Amino acid sequence: MSEQIVTGDSLEDQIGNLHKEDVVLDFAGTRPDQLIVDCYYRGTVDGYADFGIFVNLGDHVTGLLHRSELPRRLESLSWEEGDTVYVQVTNVRDNGNVDLGWSLRNSAREFRGEYVHDPENTLDPEEVDSQLEQSADDSNGSDSDQQTRTDANDDRPDTEIPENDFERGGSPSEAVPENGSVSSDLNRTEIGQLKEGIGDIVRLEGLVTEVRQTSGPTVFSVQDETDVVDCAAFVGAGVRAYPEVNTGDYVRLVGEVRERRSELQVETEQLDVVTGEDAETIVNRMDDAIQAEAEVEPTELPAPDDAVESVIDAVRESATAIRRAVIESRPIVVRHQTSVDGYLAGAALERAILPLIEDEHTAADAVYHFFDRRPLDGAYDMDDATNDVTAMLGSRDRHQQKRPLFVFAATGSTNDSFDGLELLQIYDTDVVVLDSAPGDADVQETVNSVVNPALVGNGEQTSTTAIATAIAVHVNPDVRAELTHLPAASFWEDVPEMYTELARAGTHSHSPSDTENLREAIALKAYYQSYDGKRELISDLLFEESVSKGLTEQVSEQFREKLAKEVQTAEANLDRRSENGVAFAVLDTDAFTHRFDFPPTELLLDAIHRRNRDGTFVTLGVDTDKITIRSTTPFDLSDVVKRLQDDVPSAGITPRDGHNRIGFVAGERDRVVEAIYDAIAATLQQPQTS
């Protein structure tokens, strides 16, 4: 079988009447310059990078198949590490880098011949037979695997460092001293300073964030408070070094700093897991550094809002929590009410957070992996929490995602969200709640931070969007000019003058009619596909000046037409009555609204209520098992609930989500409706406490 060996750097006189592009070679050389340009070689996938795929050609040489050489997107390839592939050597550079090209032939059967390329003529023919048989077996197995494999490997992290870019690290068996501990003679070096010490022996302390076994060394990614670096440890080709060290361990490491293909790498000589006080020292050092980076600078509020000023410490605390989540590569999930105020608050946070995520991650789709805005209808109940926890655990198991930070906007601050928030707390999930509606103090025990002026005794008018905008400019001051119109658009009436002026003075000046159009357009689009965040559409409406004006005018016109028809129908079916000096307008929403068409009940009741503002006036929307209350005079919903519980104890009266709604059992509907007039009138006639 010796005729299956080809030597030197020329094939034509060794492969008979075959052309060199008709055969595939197994490389047995040791240097890149021994490869034959334009020939096809059999190799194995070594790793992925943003710019292409690294392929091992034999045991000593690695080449790059650049993404520009691929016939389709890099992300769509189903190759995995160790797969057999066929590539063409297109260039061998002076520095030893090997450029590879795509092969249309992806199995040995498609070539007219197979040869072992032994440039130095050192192989024994029997070794060649064995090598060819092994290559054939590997190839057949790989072909079969690739045919049955799906694109599930798209879950692979966006960027992997090619393993053969690492020099072989020192042998642990040779380096570890008899007592098994890392030498304390060296002072600790911060990873961020390694570039200044190439060639030096250093001692590092940090967290192992990843362990990868390559065909050569074992690679440990170690992170400290300044940066992360890959550390290679070698005990044998493909043999796991330091098997006792795993992801999540805190370690001390001694090694030599090297530079490989413009990337820093440490050749590991000693590596120990540290525990107890030593580990706690590392944890505290890293935690302090992250906190210092995340900490926000005191920033002037977008407008002088007394309500927001009253919770300024909570605003800054929440902004710091958001920035920290970005730094720690933790996903951020914004859960906001499906109202205009909720959507605008969520959009303000989104506008501030996405640029930070883009700066933190190189992957183009990172803004979708690390940020999600999920609208929420009503309170955050167990159904919502179960969905979120299930998704969180699935992402952890499938993609190794960290626990997310949940931010609730215009929802989540009342006791009817308590059970859902408690489920998040069981999983040690960080939660921030911002809401302008009255909340319950008990919620503060289940979350990390609550930004709610009412809970600190401030009854001044504001909106959740105003609070969210204040947080957003602390999270990312660069977006301040883009958010000036959002607070004004969040108020349906009595827009505070400070926010009207803020919108008018913004980079893209918005008049009151402009913000009204925005408000109505968001209200309409919020209704359709209500559980979808509609990121791009909302962004176009609010921030893209080239399309925003025309789009908002068109959508707001649709809003007015649809709302006017429903208001006309509803007002024709209002039941009006007076009780103890309080005028009531009652709409049976179960009977006199189109339940599955725009507008939603709350929006319809708001529109009706704004048309009847003389004196003390209350609008009630009565559904099968809930009543929505709108009043021209502020009132204490908890007092109304208590009176109803006393009057109709069998009705199961409960408050609903802090937006002046109460719930009850459907069988007691008539008794509850009859009792609610007295309950509201009595509450309105007693002095109100702030």
C-alpha positions, 0 to 999 in steps of 0.5 A: 500500500506504499503507493498511497503515500505522497511526499514532498510538495508536488503531487502530479508525478505521484498520483498517476493520471489524476489531477491534484484537485481530484484527490483528498489528502490526510496531512502527516506533516508538522509545519504549515509550509509543507501543505500543498496549495490548491489541494484538498485535505481532510480535517476536523473542526476545532472551534468557531469564532465570529470570523469563521471556523478553525479546522485541524489538518493533522496533529500539528497544523490548524487553518481558518475557513473564513466566513466569507468562504462559506456558501451560507451563514456561519450560524446555519452550519451544523458542524460541531467540534471534532466533525470530519470536514473537507477543505481546500488549502488556498494560501499559506502565509509567511507567518504560518497562518493557513487560509482554507476554502470551501469544498463542495465535496463533503465525503471521501467517496466524492473524491477519486483518490485518497492519499496520506501527505507525508512531506518528510517521508517518515511514515511506515506503510503499515501506519499509513494503512491504519491511518487511512482506515481510521480516517475512513471510519471517522469520515463515515461516522461523521457523514452519518452524524451530520445527516441526522443532526439538526440545527440544535447546535445553534444554541452554541455561544456566539463566540468561541475561541479556537482551541488550537490558538493556545500554546500548550501549557505547563504540565501540572504533574511537573509544576505542582509542589509537594504540598499541592498549593500555589506558591505564595512568593509571587504577588497577585497580578490583575488580569487587566495588567497582563498585557504589560507582562508578556513573558512574565510568570504571574499569579492570578486569583479569580473565578473559573467561568468556563472549562473547555477540553481541546484536542491539545490542552485544557482551557480554563477561562479565569475572571477577576475584578478587571478582566478575563483571560484563557489559561491553557494547561497541558498533560497530554493531547486531549487529556483533561488537566486539573479534573478537580477544577470546574466552572464556578470554582474560585482558583489561584493560578501560576503561569507564564503570560503569552501572546497568541494571535494577538490574544493574551493567554496564560500557560498554566504551571500551578492551579489550586481551588481556593475555599473559605476565607480565601474564596470569600476575599476573591468574591468580595473583590469582584463584587466591589469592582462590579458594584463600583462600575455599575454605580450611577452618578447623580444625574439631574431629573428630566424635569422637576417632578416632586413625586419622582424627587421623593423616591430619588434614592430608589431611582438610583438604586434601581438604575444601578441594579439594571447597569449591574445586570448588564455588566454581569451578562444577566438578561433583563426582563421588563414586565409592563402594563398593557397601557399607554403608561406601561408601554412608554415606561418600558420603551424608555427603559429599553432605549437606555439599556439596549446600547449598553448591551451592545457595548458589552457583547460583540454578537449582533443579536445580543440585544434579543438574548439579553433584553426582553419586554413582555407586556402584562395585563393586570396583576402579575399572577401565578400564571405569569410567574410560572411562565417566566420561571419555566422560561428562566430555568429552560434558558439556564439548562439549555443555554447556561443563561444566568438568572435574569433581572425582572423590572416591573413597570406600572404593575406589580406593586399591589398584593395581588401580585404577591404570589407571583413575586414570591415565586420569583423570590424562591428562585433568588431572582432580583426584582425591581418594581416601579409604579405611580399607582398606590401600592401595598407595603407588603410587596417591598418584602418580596422584591429588591427595590420599589420605586413608588411615590405613594408608598413614601407618602407622596400623593403628587400627580406623576406617571410610571413613564416619568419614573422610568424616564428618570431611571433611564437617564441614570442608566444611560445619560446618552439617551436623555435627549431621546426621551424628552417627549415620553412623560408628556405622552403618558398623561391622558389629561392634565399634562403637567406643564413641566413635561409639556415644556420638556417635550417641546424643548427636546431635540425633536420638538413635540407639541401637545398635539404631537404627544396626543397623537403618540398617546393614541397611537400607542394605545391602539397598537398596545391593544393588538397582539397585547402580549407581544412587546412589538419592539421595532414597531414601538421604536418606530412610533416613538423614536424614528423621526423619518417615519414617526410623524406619518405613522402616528398620525395615521394610527391615531386617526384610526384610534379616534374613529374606533373609540368614538363608535364605542363611546357612542354605543356605551353612552346610550346604555349608561345607567345613571343614578345618584347616591348621597350626593355622588353621581354615578354612571354605570355601564354593564360592560358584559352586555354593552361592549364588544368584548373582543374588539378595540377599545379595551374596557378600561380605555373605554371607561376612561373616555366616558369618564372624561366626558362627565367631570362636573362635581363628584362623579363616579363611572363604574364598569360592571363585568361578570366578576369585577368592577372598574371604578373611575372617580373625579375625587380621589378615594381609598380603594381599600376602604371601599373593599372593606365596606363591601366585604362587610356588606356582602361577606359571601362575595369574595371581594378582593382588590385588583392590581392597584388600578381601582378594580375589585373582583368578586364571585360571579354569583353575587354580582347583583348584590355587589353592584347594589352595595357598591354605591353606598360603599363608594359614597361613604368613602368619598365623604370621609376625610382622605389621608395622603 
